[in-house]
Amino acid sequence: MRIGPFLLGAICILVIGCESENIEEYFADVECPTDNVSFHADVRPILDSHCNDCHNSTAQLGGIILDAYEDVLLYVHNDRLLGSIKHLPGFSPMPQIGSMLDDCSIDQIEAWIQSGAPDN
């Protein structure tokens, strides 16, 4: 069986690409939008996909609920949201199971908080 140059090149790229343990280095040049971060369009989806399996009104793990804007705002004001997702000393690192949130998600949440954490 003969492998064409295009297929051979694609296989080489895949093999080389799989050698890296840090996928973020491949996406380092991708810009992370932190201007005009919206709670409903940006922050809420991050929380829904990474936090709300454990921190919803039904599960309430650790007594923390992040279902609604008002719930999230409580943890913004006491610095627990940002402290936990950034794994800062003195805060319970979140998520406890799995990988830390990606840098862009953390940057977007932080930008939203720094803009006053609006309900937008």
Summary of the structure (lengths in Angstrom):
residues: 120
radius of gyration: 18.8
end to end distance: 58.2
largest distance: 64.0
contacts: 257
relative contact order: 0.14
helix: 51%
strand: 0%
